[in-house]
Amino acid sequence: MTIFRWIIGVISALLVGGSVLSFVLFMAFDINVWLERARSLRRGAYMALLFWFNVEVWGRVVWTIITW
C-alpha cells in the first residue's frame, strides 16, 4: 500500500501543480485556454484523490472481512 500511496501522491501533486500553474498563466495573460486546462487538471486531481480514498477504505473493508 505504501507504493500505491506514493504513486497517488506524486500524481496528485503534479496535477495540482499543473492546475495552479495554469491558473496563474490565465490570471497573467487572460487566455481562456489556460482556465480550461486548470479546471481539467483540478478535476483530475480530485479524481486521483477520490480514487485513493476509495481504495484505502475498500482495502480496509476487504482486509477486515478476510481476517475476521
C-alpha positions in Angstrom: 0.0 0.0 0.0 2.9 2.4 0.6 3.9 2.3 -3.0 0.4 3.0 -4.1 0.2 6.0 -1.7 3.5 7.4 -3.1 2.3 6.9 -6.7 -1.1 8.6 -6.0 0.7 11.4 -4.0 3.1 12.1 -6.9 0.3 12.1 -9.5 -1.9 14.3 -7.3 1.0 16.7 -6.7 1.8 17.0 -10.4 -1.9 17.6 -11.2 -2.3 20.2 -8.5 0.9 21.9 -9.5 -0.2 22.0 -13.2 -3.6 23.3 -12.2 -2.1 26.1 -10.1 0.4 27.0 -12.9 -2.3 27.0 -15.5 -4.5 29.3 -13.3 -1.6 31.7 -12.7 -1.0 31.8 -16.5 -4.7 32.5 -17.0 -4.5 35.3 -14.5 -1.4 36.8 -16.1 -2.4 36.6 -19.8 -6.2 36.4 -19.6 -6.4 33.5 -22.1 -9.3 31.2 -21.5 -7.5 28.1 -22.7 -5.4 28.2 -19.5 -8.5 28.4 -17.4 -10.0 25.4 -19.1 -6.7 23.5 -18.6 -6.6 24.5 -14.9 -10.2 23.2 -14.4 -9.4 19.9 -16.2 -6.2 19.3 -14.2 -8.1 20.2 -11.0 -10.8 17.6 -11.9 -8.0 15.1 -12.5 -6.5 15.8 -9.1 -9.9 15.3 -7.4 -10.4 12.1 -9.3 -7.0 10.8 -8.2 -7.5 11.7 -4.6 -11.0 10.2 -4.5 -9.7 7.0 -6.1 -7.0 6.8 -3.4 -9.6 7.3 -0.7 -11.9 4.6 -2.2 -9.1 2.1 -2.5 -8.0 2.8 1.1 -11.5 2.4 2.5 -12.4 -0.7 0.5 -9.0 -2.2 1.1 -9.6 -2.0 4.8 -13.1 -3.5 4.4 -11.7 -6.4 2.4 -8.8 -6.9 4.8 -11.3 -6.9 7.8 -13.5 -9.5 6.1 -10.6 -11.7 5.2 -9.0 -11.6 8.6 -12.2 -11.7 10.6 
